[in-house]
Amino acid sequence: MNRPNRIALLAAAVLILVAAGSVMAGRAPTARDVAAPPASSHEPQEADDADDAGQPSVEALAHAGERLAASDIPFDEGVLSDLASRYGVGGAVRTLAWADAASVGVEEIAAMRDADGMGWGQIARELDVHPGLGSIMGNGHGRANAPGQLKEKQPEE
């Protein structure tokens, strides 16, 4: 390929890129292109478990209380409700479970979340606890026995 042909090919490629860019820039954004605004890190994450006022439902709190009791994690229903209104049901369960596992106060974890602005993963690392709730809220399955995990095949009879 000689030099004039390479220059012509390069010019054509540049024109195609400019035309494609113009088309894309002039296109109106669709709902799929527009990102949802980020949720505040201190709002309840369990929207389905909350009523219109942002308070967790009675059923969600009762279920969380049952699961905490089944895991032998001590809690007060008023504290559970307060934490759930601040962090959602999952955040409340995390706070109570981690306070029990790390032998720290619930207030200390709340301060890490609120005053220090730490996320749940950062708090878990700081306390050296597992961040997941599956062993508590997952009906006792735990990680190894969770539904969908690969199990050893039983010999056919």
Secondary structure, DSSP 8 states (H G I E B T S, - for coil): --HHHHHHHHHHHHHHHHHHHHHHHHS---TTTS------TTS-S-GGGB-TTS-B-HHHHHHHHHHHHHTT----HHHHHHHHHHHHHHHHHHHHHHHHHHT--HHHHHHHHHTS---HHHHHHHHT-----HHHHSTT-TTTT-TT---------
